[in-house]
Amino acid sequence: MVFEPVKVAVASFTDPRAVALAEERERHNRESHNNLIAHLSSRGFQVLDVATAVGLEGTVGLRRPQEVRAAINAVRAGGADCLIIGCWRWTEPMLAVNLVRALNVPTLLFAHSHLYATGLGLMSAMGSALWEVGPNEAALRHARVRDDYGRVEAWVRGVGALQRMRRGSLLLWGGTYCLRMDHLQDDTPKLKSFLVGDILNESEYLLVRRADNIIADQPGRIEHFLQWLQQHGASISYDERMCTPESLRRQIALYLAARDRLRELEAEDIIGVSVHCQPALSMEYGVTGCLLPAFLPFPEDDAGAQPIMNAVCEGDIKGLISTVLLSLLRPGTPALFGDIREIEEQPGGRRLLSISNCGAHSVYYARNSGKAAEALPRVRIRGQCQGASGAAVGYYGVESKVTIARLTRVAGEYRLLAEEGHSVNVTEEMVEPLRWGSMWPVCVVDVGLDMDRFYEIVGSNHFSLIPDHCIAELEYFAGQAGIPVVRLRGVGSRE
């Protein structure tokens, strides 16, 4: 998965009339325009300064139709993901309408609330013109922010994630609909119409064949990966049935086969994968595919630095979208995916939410680190509790800020469940009562749930997580996509 910096175009306008205080007006426009660009650049975004691209002299503001046409060509040529219009001092609103009409990319109006400026007047006039004319989705769903650079940044990350997802492809090894769970399926053509670029399906046999070839012809690759695990402190507990030396080596071969296959599909721009696993791998092939969700979403393996590829299980399409989305909001950080269960903070304590996948999720969360030397000493590879054989890649999660999210669908209508809070340090005492799945990775989150209400509104047994607060970004993403956000604490929703 290639994490591309979001490309944001910044355009300002100015009054085409010869008016008093013109010099003061242009000075204010330049200062406001350049400060916004400097902030966005400092946050890692790729900024296209429309004034510079058009070659304006003496001003940063577009004021004539021919300048707007030049701006349209410049933004298109620059491949901008989104557009911010600075509402500093008065202009003719139709100039901005024509820009948004032609570009049709997510658009935000940004103003300062200086008393001597006209931010409120221009934003209200320009915004109402976009609504009134309504030439496209960008005009009707434009956002507005006053003064707050933090919310501007959240908007850019949110709509940038949507644009990146619309260009990328998801890959389902083994297809969807595992264990007859209907909520794992989706309307693929519908998703491709507004949310993702493509959804590819491949048989898991492509991985099996490559894994068998690696076992037969390249056993040294398997041994090298195994040595890497041990040298970095991962604990491996062999047994006579599930986690045998042979079964673990077959799981490693599947992981290496997946990496090889993804390199072959580089031109498809894969941004996330799912492995069906049950029962084709777990029973028929004889081992679970747990090393894929454990190590594909991790920036290192025995071959060195690797691209992060977010991975989920069971052909869960909406779970994969949710996971990729969170990772796009925090580039360089893989998102966690797993099954949800109740867990006690301590014996007899509050009930919290556990996210513990059936055998593995990204080993990043063993220490909230992308460095093998820090994460792997906390990883325990032990026999699975399901399947013909194979090991689970387990660990206990640590404390951090978190956001959890899940795309769901009710009667064909999408909604995004989301909440922010924190994860807690998981202990043996917390996990011991679980019994089933005690060898799996366990992360526990406190997002202020009313468990009775959560039981009523939850739309899946799978959730995704990222170690930061990003509700604002999710709301902007969902708003641009036309999906309502449902806060899990019941503190309101935004469409």
Secondary structure by P-SEA (a helix, b strand, c coil): cccccbbbbbbbbcccccccaaaaaaaaaaaaaaaaaaaaaaacccccccccccccccccccccaaaaaaaaaaaaaacccbbbbbccccccaaaaaaaaaacccbbbbbbbcccccaaaaaaaaaaaaaaaacccccccbbbbbcccaaaaaaaaaaaaaaaaaaabbbbbccccccccccccccaaaaaaaccccbbbbbbaaaaaaaaaaaacccaaaaaaaaaaaaaabbbbbbccccccaaaaaaaaaaaaaaaaaaaaaccccccbbbbccccccccccccccccccccccccccccccccbbbbbccccaaaaaaaaaaaaacccbbbbbbbbbbbbcccccbbbbbbcccccccccccccccccccccccbbbbbbccccbbbbbbbbbbbccbbbbbbbbcccbbbbbbccccccccccccccccccccccbbbbbccccaaaaaaacccccbbbbcccccaaaaaaaaaaacbbbbbcccccccc
